[in-house]
Amino acid sequence: MYDYIVIGGGIVGLSTGYALTRRYPQAKILVMEKEDRLAFHQTGHNSGVIHSGIYYKPGSLKARFSKEGGDALRRFCDQHGIAYEMCGKVIVATEPEELPLLENLYARGLQHKLDLELIDAEQLHAIEPHAAGLRAIRVNAAGIVDYKKVAVAFADVIRQRGGDVLLNTEAQRIREGSEGIEVECNNGTYRTHYLINCAGLHCDRIAAMQGLATGMKIVPFRGEYYELKPEKHGLVKHLIYPVPNPNFPFLGVHFTRMIDGHVHAGPNAVLSLKREGYRKTDFDLRDFMEVMTYPAFWKIAKQNMGEGLKEIVRSFSKAVFVRSLQRLIPEIREDDLIPSANGVRAQALTKDGKLADDFLIVQNERSIHILNAPSPAATASIAIGESISERIPEPKHSMPYAVG
């Protein structure tokens, strides 16, 4: 009998388990992951950016947790010998009509009390010699790290403190009894007083297993990437981002220097026909039909039809993808890019046709469900885990278990 079971072995689930071991050192904790390795899905396909939080609405959980989580993440990496680099990034305006948006973004960064500066084209050239732009924001509070290593370190600490981390363990049914919860899995049944749902791409289904009406559904979006050939790595010194379209929920294609030296370009964002669909050809009938029969999807599709079509064209045309990148680095050519690993973002779409803009956490007496945790969730993971642990009741070691 566990005090707490966490479903999901990505960085949010593991950071939650880590936080619980700190808050309740005597508690019996289990983190279960359905794959044969940790951090396999969203965490394992993450761009590796330590986000500053500049984009997020002041007062939102994303803004708050980015700052708190980024600070905590760096401390954790220092303690556990995980390499990271605060290389900084530039957000570049390449067209005159983007300048007011850039200034608004700069004002938001000041509200967040971030270390940043507004720079001109000459100053941009000194930082990123191959980038082109009219003006830019230099954000010093941004960096890069390998989040898979962070996730594994969380798991190591959980085990060292007496917790269990099980792989190849998939939750298939949830039953509530008079004193707790039974989680039936492919390899056995596990019992707990309290359940934490950090299942990412499948979090809405886990909530449904418990009979929770969430008013949302996960819609998967595939992020498609290229990377620069090794001889072209010198074109990107730090992180180079465009000014985001405030009416579109994704940041646009950008350049990311990874902690291992690779340079990624992307992502393009298109609807995935499978929740774990990393290739264009991946298809799952259940996943596809859930999206197609969800009225809220058609509302959001209609609102973003123009930008969505651009994303689809970029998905099938490398030349068009490259033209988007050339707005930031004009000398990029098709031959400079090779396909890279794609990712899938678990985006919560509410029944009224709105993409959840912030982290979405729903709680009842015996469980808590993290139902929307896209970027910057990896950056914010320690802060998210701490926030979840603060909401959870103390262990009930003496309570007997009885299934109803």
GIFENFEN-V426456 format. One record per helix or strand. SS is the DSSP state (a for helix, b for strand). FROM is the first residue (numbers start at 1). LEN is the number of residues. If there is no record, write none. Layout:
# GIFENFEN-V426456
<<SS	FROM	LEN> <SS	FROM	LEN>>
This chain:
# GIFENFEN-V426456
<<b	2	6> <a	11	13> <b	29	4> <a	43	3> <b	49	2> <a	61	20> <b	84	2> <b	89	5> <a	96	16> <b	116	5> <a	121	7> <b	135	5> <b	143	3> <a	147	14> <b	164	3> <b	171	6> <b	181	5> <b	188	10> <a	200	10> <b	216	13> <a	230	6> <b	239	4> <b	254	4> <b	263	9> <a	285	8> <a	295	9> <a	305	12> <a	318	9> <a	334	3> <b	337	3> <b	343	8> <b	355	1> <b	360	4> <b	367	6> <a	381	11>>
